[in-house]
Amino acid sequence: MLSAPSRGAALLRSSQRVCLQCARTSTTITRAAPLAAGRRYFASAEAVATPPPSSQTPPTQQQTRTKTATSPQQSQSPAYRIKSGIILTRPPLLTREQTPFESAFYLYQKRLNERLTAPFRKDFYFKKDTASDLDWKIKLKERHGVPAKDIGRYNPRGRMAWNDEVLTGSTTSSPENVLEALLADAEARVSEDGEIMAPEERVPVERPVPRKTEADEKNDVRRLDRALDRTLYLVVKREVEVGGKKEAIWGFPTGLVHTEEGLHETTARVLAEAAGVNMNTWIVGRVPVAHQIVQPIEKGEKPEESKEKLFYLEYLKEQADLKARGVKSEQVEERGEKIFYLKGRIMAGQADLKGNKHGYTDFQWLTQEELKEVLPEKTFKSVRNMFDLR
């Protein structure tokens, strides 16, 4: 007689072709199954005591209406008004002037290029025994055999080719010297008939327009063709009464944000109302680039300290309008203002303050350094981080 495990293994071997290890494993799992079925691997939930029913009855609909009617919630007006302003800029039109180190570096690069490139093949550009060929030979002789026009007296093929750096104090690399060399080389030395012209017979070449314009010489801060290598910012002037006398205060155009408007929409509207529509402008994005908080005028505050507030606060304008019409202005609520400035670019046109709705009397296009002298201190500190590098 075979034992029970032996009979099970023999039965498995006869019915299925499995190895002895698999047969033993199947037998072990079969024996352990009843034990695993009776084991519990989770925690039973404890009974939760239900709270006793509340003795208080919920208020009726009529009681709720009576309570709401007897104690209405009082609405408080915000402490600040939201305004949007425009910082309109004119970008630089010229590159900035070179430093002496930059001029020397560019000259070194030109001379290095002459050393490393292949020799100039004049036969490819000038036909032999023509007026242009004769003109080229005369100019090449004036440059001591150097094909380049603006690198000075330097031979990249001779025994002194290694000496390609200028000495300290040399004017060879200055932009003025380079300009004169290019203008002198542009003059024709030979006529169309192939005859060499005398110096007084040469036709002078038109010189480029200088970097300094007429507006720079006259210091006309209302024109846009000044400081061509700098960024200009539009500021407007408003005359306010400080200590019993009128005083001019400068700032950026601002206006209240209406309920149905966004900041960029208010900015475009304020710019059109303040500086007219005779400008081709572009509002750069819809995100503010600067932020300013103007507090209401406190009692006992000195007039010198409230100059900036007199320029921006709207409730002061409302009080002045009511006073001019003979109406009491005590009901005008005194609130501060939070001003969000957006950046704009002017591409054509000019500002025109005729008939503006904000009381601006004059405008200027100023650089960063000039803004620091004109704007109130708090206004300048609020917007100085958005200025361009130049």
Secondary structure, 3 states (H helix, E strand, C coil): CCCHHHHHHHHHHHHCCCCHHHHHHHHHHHHHHHHHHHCCCCCCCCCCCCCCCCCCCCCCHHHHHHHHHHCCCCCCCCCEEEEEEEEEEECCCCCCCCCHHHHHHHHHHHHHHHHHCCCCCHHHCCCCCCHHHHHHHHHHHHCCCCCCCCCCCCCCCCCCCCCCCCCCCCCCCCHHHHHHHHHHHHCCCECCCCCECCHHHCCCCCCCCCCCCHHHHHCCCCCCCCCCCCCEEEEEEEEEEECCEEEEEEECCEEECCCCCCHHHHHHHHHHHHHCCCEEEEECCCCCCEEEEECCCCCCCCHHHHHHHHHHCHHHHHHHHHHHCCCCCCCCCCCEEEEEEEEEEEEEECCCCCCCCCCCCEEEEECHHHHHHHCCHHHHHHHHHHCCCC
